[in-house]
Amino acid sequence: MRAWRRGHSGSAGFVPTMGYLHEGHLALVRRSCEENLHTVVSIFVNPAQFGPGEDFERYPRDEVRDLELLRECGVDAVYLPSAAEMYPHGYQTVVDVQRVARPLEGSARPGHFRGVTTVVLKLLNAVEPDRAYFGRKDAQQLRVVQRMVRDLDMAVEVVPCEIVREPDGLAMSSRNVYLSPEQRAAAPVLYRALCAARESYSAGERDANALRGLVGDLIYPTPGAEIEYISLADDRELDEIEGVITRPALLSLVVRFGQTRLLDNVELG
Ligand code: AMP
């Protein structure tokens, strides 16, 4: 990968993914193609960011289709390392972002962000891009990566990209294929609830509990939906807000349908 990069001068954009690509991924890829001379995409289902009992083995994969989609987008190179190349025998180094990686997904999935930041650092070292593109869908991941890049003085610009949604509002995700037809039909309630809270915020509501409650009340009656968390947190450090919202905030949630965890969020202010 590095030899390829050294042989291609000029700006490079990089989109790290776990494959099974959808329009959300491709929006990042297209933006990178617009903003850089070269675009590199990686496909790596990173075992280090999955916990025991999570869906690493059954995570959806379709390399042939992914490569075809990336070819159509005009991507210059696709990096497909194996787990053995990334974590050879004797491997023992990790990147551990502290505070911003602790709440929310960090607490629901212990070790998850350590796996993410470690692999993102390794991928960035291999690709040496000028810009790296991350979706706002994984809002905490974006903040954790931004923190790592600042703290470790990394020479890359992190470019946040808007969430791409299905026509009914469901945020696109490789994991949406796990949903049964009934679960898929019910899933848009997440974004509807987040939008209702955002409207209430725009109309002047500043009580964090009232907004979390509004989201919960809309989702709770949905058959099959199990709320894992609803968070209204400070937009930077992701400290949960108790009482009155005075600064930009992130309203995020995880709702489980059966085994499938769906994430979504909106920014307030
Ligand atoms: P993943 O393959 O799930 O690791 O995602 C790779 C990148 O695509 C991450 O930066 C995600 O945040 C981003 N991404 C995934 N789904 C979406 C979406 N619906 N809209 C925007 N970005 C997304």
Residues whose N, C-alpha, C, O or C-beta is under 5 A from the ligand:
A	BS01	AMP	P16 T17 M18 G19 G24 H25 Y133 F134 G135 R136 K137 D138 C161 E162 I163 V164 A171 M172 S173
